Amino acid sequence: MNRLMTIAVTTVIVLLVSACAAPVKGGKRFVKRAERVVGTVEDQPVTVSEVLAKLEQTGRKDVVLEGEDDQARRAVASSLGVLVIEKLLRREALSGLDETELEAALESARARMIKTYGQGDPSRAERMLQQYEGMGLEEKATEDRDQWVVNQFLADEVVTRVPISDADIRRAYERDRPRYGKDFEAVKERVNSDLRESRYAWVLGRMRRDLLGRGRYTPIEEMTGRVMRALRTQRAASAAP
């Protein structure tokens, strides 16, 4: 992928799911707690820990853990919306590959994890991942494989389907000439970037609506209630003598 395509794919991912990437846990020992399932997206569980991870990414975790006001409930519902889209998108992307392609992508991800975490030693990679990520080599490799597949899916299904001609760039420039200035050639790349981002937003909004419209998932309001009850129980247990 060239530089412009890489930037485009990154923009697509941010626009579509707001925060697809898992939070970084490096440098601290990560202890994985028992999972509490609050709903499903297709055949994939949605857990309280996943919701808390999304809340942490947006800096709203403390707000939710401290109480049950409307702000906390809205934050939980918003994070659940991101999770639903993320899981539907992953399923859509994976469904386009056969078993051979999936296994090849997994093997590649496994090799990257062994090199990154184990310096070529699978046993060391397993220990390091368990200590710092709270998951084993196979689970981390699968997570990495899935994200790679999603990136490729977005590049194929979205980025390459938003063609922009020189004429499009010129028209966008003329519509907003006061902002860009008089020298078209000097700002041509900037206009192109702005135009692509605008079109991505439109295409991605349509993709989001399509995924939500035909996907099978527990209603977000229902899952929100379950998350709030689970956290209430957790707070009560923590406060008990």
C-alpha positions in Angstrom: 0.0 0.0 0.0 1.4 3.4 -0.9 1.4 6.4 1.5 -1.9 7.9 0.3 -3.7 4.6 0.4 -2.4 3.9 4.0 -3.7 7.3 5.1 -7.0 6.7 3.4 -7.5 3.3 5.1 -6.6 4.8 8.5 -9.2 7.6 7.9 -11.8 5.0 6.9 -11.3 2.9 10.0 -11.6 6.0 12.3 -14.7 7.3 10.6 -16.5 4.0 10.6 -16.0 2.6 14.1 -14.4 5.5 16.0 -12.1 3.2 17.9 -11.6 -0.2 16.5 -8.2 -0.9 17.8 -7.8 -2.6 21.2 -6.3 -0.5 24.0 -2.6 -0.9 24.5 -1.7 -2.7 27.8 2.0 -2.8 27.4 4.3 -2.0 30.3 1.8 -3.2 33.0 0.8 -6.7 34.0 -2.7 -7.3 32.7 -5.0 -9.6 34.6 -8.0 -10.9 32.7 -11.2 -11.1 34.7 -14.0 -13.5 34.2 -16.2 -12.4 31.3 -19.8 -11.5 31.8 -21.8 -11.7 28.5 -24.5 -9.0 28.1 -25.6 -9.8 24.5 -24.6 -11.1 21.1 -23.8 -9.8 17.7 -24.5 -12.6 15.2 -22.8 -15.5 17.0 -20.2 -13.3 18.8 -20.6 -12.5 22.6 -20.5 -8.9 23.9 -18.9 -8.7 27.3 -18.8 -6.1 30.1 -15.0 -6.0 29.8 -15.2 -5.1 26.1 -17.6 -2.2 27.0 -15.2 -1.0 29.7 -12.3 -1.2 27.2 -14.2 1.0 24.8 -15.1 3.5 27.6 -11.4 3.7 28.6 -10.4 4.5 25.1 -12.7 7.5 25.1 -11.9 8.6 28.7 -15.4 7.9 30.0 -14.7 4.7 32.0 -14.6 6.6 35.4 -17.8 8.4 34.7 -19.6 5.0 34.3 -17.9 3.3 37.2 -18.8 6.1 39.6 -22.6 6.1 39.1 -25.7 5.4 37.1 -26.9 8.8 35.9 -28.0 9.6 32.3 -24.5 10.6 31.3 -23.1 7.2 32.3 -25.9 5.3 30.6 -25.4 7.3 27.4 -21.7 6.5 27.5 -22.4 2.8 27.8 -24.9 2.9 25.0 -22.4 4.7 22.7 -19.7 2.2 23.4 -22.0 -0.6 22.7 -22.9 0.9 19.4 -19.2 1.0 18.5 -18.8 -2.7 19.5 -21.9 -3.8 17.5 -20.5 -2.1 14.3 -17.0 -3.4 14.9 -18.3 -7.0 15.3 -20.6 -6.8 12.3 -17.8 -5.3 10.2 -15.4 -8.1 11.3 -17.9 -10.8 10.4 -18.6 -9.2 7.0 -14.9 -9.0 6.2 -14.1 -12.5 7.3 -17.0 -14.0 5.4 -15.3 -12.9 2.1 -12.3 -15.3 2.7 -12.2 -19.1 2.4 -10.6 -21.4 5.0 -7.2 -21.5 3.1 -7.0 -17.7 3.0 -8.0 -17.3 6.6 -5.4 -19.9 7.7 -2.7 -18.2 5.7 -3.5 -14.9 7.2 -3.5 -16.4 10.7 -0.1 -18.0 10.1 1.3 -14.7 9.0 -0.1 -13.0 12.2 1.3 -15.8 14.4 4.7 -15.2 12.9 4.5 -11.5 13.6 3.5 -12.1 17.2 6.4 -14.6 17.7 8.8 -12.1 16.3 7.4 -9.1 18.2 6.8 -10.7 21.6 9.1 -13.6 21.6 12.1 -12.5 19.5 11.5 -15.7 17.4 10.7 -18.0 20.4 7.1 -19.2 20.5 7.3 -20.1 24.2 8.6 -16.7 25.1 5.9 -15.0 23.0 3.3 -17.0 24.9 4.6 -16.0 28.3 4.9 -12.3 27.4 1.4 -12.2 25.9 -0.1 -13.8 28.9 1.7 -11.5 31.2 1.2 -8.2 29.4 -1.9 -8.7 27.2 -3.9 -11.2 29.2 -4.2 -13.6 26.2 -2.3 -16.4 24.6 -0.4 -16.5 21.3 -3.3 -18.0 19.4 -5.8 -15.6 20.7 -3.6 -12.6 20.0 -2.7 -13.9 16.5 -6.4 -14.3 15.7 -7.1 -10.8 16.9 -4.3 -9.4 14.7 -5.4 -11.5 11.7 -9.0 -10.2 12.0 -7.9 -6.6 12.2 -5.7 -7.1 9.1 -8.6 -8.7 7.2 -10.9 -5.7 8.2 -8.3 -3.2 6.9 -8.1 -5.0 3.6 -11.9 -5.2 3.4 -12.2 -1.5 3.9 -9.5 -0.8 1.4 -11.2 -3.0 -1.2 -14.8 -2.1 -0.5 -14.6 1.6 0.3 -11.3 3.3 -0.6 -11.1 2.0 -4.1 -14.8 2.7 -4.7 -14.5 6.4 -4.1 -12.8 7.5 -7.3 -11.9 11.2 -7.5 -10.9 12.8 -10.8 -9.0 16.0 -11.4 -12.2 17.6 -12.5 -13.8 16.7 -9.1 -10.8 18.3 -7.3 -11.1 21.4 -9.4 -14.8 21.7 -8.7 -14.3 21.3 -4.9 -11.6 23.9 -5.0 -13.8 26.4 -6.9 -16.6 25.9 -4.4 -14.4 26.8 -1.5 -11.8 29.0 -3.1 -11.7 31.6 -0.3 -10.6 29.0 2.2 -8.0 27.4 -0.1 -6.5 30.6 -1.6 -5.7 31.6 -5.2 -2.9 29.0 -6.0 -4.7 25.8 -7.0 -1.6 23.8 -7.6 -0.2 24.6 -4.2 -3.3 23.3 -2.4 -4.4 20.6 -4.9 -3.3 17.7 -2.6 -5.1 19.3 0.4 -8.3 19.7 -1.6 -8.0 16.1 -2.7 -7.6 14.9 0.9 -10.6 17.0 2.1 -12.8 15.7 -0.8 -11.9 12.1 -0.1 -12.7 12.4 3.6 -16.0 13.9 2.8 -16.9 11.1 0.4 -15.6 8.5 2.8 -18.0 9.8 5.5 -20.9 9.5 3.1 -20.0 6.0 1.9 -19.2 4.8 5.4 -22.4 6.1 6.8 -24.3 4.1 4.2 -22.2 1.0 5.0 -23.0 1.5 8.7 -26.7 1.7 8.1 -26.6 -1.4 5.9 -24.7 -3.5 8.5 -27.1 -2.4 11.3 -30.1 -3.0 9.1 -29.4 -6.6 8.2 -27.3 -7.7 11.2 -28.6 -9.8 14.1 -27.7 -8.4 17.5 -29.2 -7.9 21.0 -30.8 -4.5 21.1 -28.4 -1.9 22.4 -30.9 -0.6 25.0 -31.2 -4.1 26.4 -27.4 -4.6 26.5 -27.0 -1.2 28.2 -29.4 -2.2 31.0 -27.4 -5.4 31.5 -24.1 -3.6 31.7 -25.4 -1.1 34.2 -26.8 -3.9 36.4 -23.5 -5.8 36.2 -21.6 -2.7 37.3 -24.1 -2.0 40.1 -23.5 -5.5 41.4 -19.7 -5.0 41.1 -19.9 -1.8 43.1 -22.1 -3.4 45.8 -19.6 -6.3 46.1 -16.7 -3.9 46.4 -18.4 -1.9 49.1 -19.4 -4.9 51.1 -17.3 -5.4 54.3 
